[in-house]
Amino acid sequence: MPTIYVTRDEGSDPILPLPSYETPGSAGADLRADLPGADRETGWTLAPMERRIVPTGLRVEIPEGFEMQIRPRSGLAAKHGVTLANAPGTIDSDYRGPLGVILINLGAENFVVGHGDRIAQAVIAPVLQADYQQVDALYDTTRGAGGFGSTGRG
C-alpha cells in the first residue's frame, strides 16, 4: 500500500479532515473544498455551465510509479449535474503544487459549493511509462481503423 504524504497550504482550515475513505471497500478517498476564509460561511456559487478550480488546501507527495486520479462524486453528478471538467484529472508523482479540483455545473440551477463539502474523490493507481517508437506500418486487426461506435450501437 503506497503512502501519500500531505501538507496543508498556508491559510487552509486545519479542522478539515485529510482525504479519507468513507467505507472499507471505497476505491476513492474523499476530497473536501477548503475555501478562503472570507468565503467559508457563504460558499462559492457555480452558475449553470460555470467551471471553477476549488481549492482543497492540500499538497501531496505521491510515490514514483503512482498517480492520483481525481474523479467526480456520483451523487453530485446525479443530483445536481456537478462534475469535473477534466475527469479524471491526473496528479503526477512529481507535482508539489496546490491540489485543486476543476468543478463544472452542468445542471440547470445554481449550485453552492460549501466549505468542507466533499467535492471529488482521489484514487491512487500504478503508472507504467511506455517506450514510443515510430514504425513504417502497424499490425492489422479485424477492427482495423473502426472507432466511435464501430463495434456496436452508440
Secondary structure, 3 states (H helix, E strand, C coil): CCCCEEEECCCCCCCCCCCECCCCCCCCEEEECCCCHHHCCCCEEECCCCEEEEECCEEEECCCCEEEEEECCHHHHHHHCEEECCCCEEECCCCCCCCEEEEEECCCCCEEECCCCEEEEEEEEECCCCCCCCCCCCCCCCCCCCCCCCCCCC
